[in-house]
Amino acid sequence: MDWNSDGQRDIVSGDRYGNFNMFIQGMFGLEAFYRARILLNGDSINVINNSQPAVTDWDRDGKKDLLLGQELGYVNLFLNQASDTWPMFSTSTYINCGGSPIMMNRVNPYVFDLNQDGRRDLICGANDGYVHYFENTGSDTNPSFSRDETLRTSTGTLIAPSGTAYGSRCGFGDWNNDGWTDFLLSGYDGLVEVYYGGEFSDVEAPSNPVREGELAFRVGPNPVCGQTAVNFALPRAARVSLGIYSPSGRLVENLLSGKVSAGNYARTWTPGCPTGVYLCRLAVDNQEFTRKLVVSKD
């Protein structure tokens, strides 16, 4: 991440002793700032043992803030009191859930909008090996949390490291560049596992599959000479992925991905690819529907 907003990637880390450390990219490479003095009174940050940082603009004021997990289980929030180019902090507060501080041994916070509702959620690994999901029931500028759910796969299985099953650490990103958000998980054994998009869920898989007739899934005009429209209807909220694929299965263009509510959806596609046959693929939770598209110059 870019700690000092100079366009270069830096590294932030915690350590066994509870410190917050930085490695800032400079003219001669990474410069280490162990126990960086970033409190307004000139002190460094220490949360006793096993600090784990997450950097995010928590209150959406345009400045990076800092979350630090710790061995005792609290998630410490440090709000930036200075600038985005060199954050400085005063005293911290604890992140609460249901009115009480979150407390999980060796907690590892991660901020991510898991349910794709426009409000960032809090996802935490912990010593128990599970991945704890705190849905943001407040706003994106003032997050608040009311309950702790345990992250499961789309089949309902609790997610935990398959080796030691303890000390979960997690992260999110599009690992294979297919337009889906993937999930990375590690534990005490040091191995890293990847759950590809659609394999994990913040709730158990829905028991009411969507019938194809309910989707009204259609594309047109087809063949495609200039631009074509893709339309479908969702009878209930679902995790959706809509994309154009080559016959070999390569993603050509991602049109929609994420958890969306019931309603009618319309997307357009203007081919920037050679003539030929392509597939428009709509995934709804664990179901998949396809339509064949012919790209033509005439």
Secondary structure, DSSP 8 states (H G I E B T S, - for coil): --TTSSSS--EEEE-TTSBEEEEEEETTEEEEETT---BTTS---B-SS--EEEEE-TT-SSS-EEEEE-TTS-EEEE-B-S-SSS--B---EE-EETTEE---TT-EEEEE-TT-SSS-EEEEE-TTS-EEEE-B-S-SSS--B---EE-EETTS-B---SSS--S-EEEEE-TTSSSS-EEEEE-TT--EEEE-TTSEESS---SS---HHHHT-EEESSSBSS-EEEEEEESS-EEEEEEEE-TTS-EEEEEEEEEE-SEEEEEEE---S-SEEEEEEEEETTEEEEEEEEE---
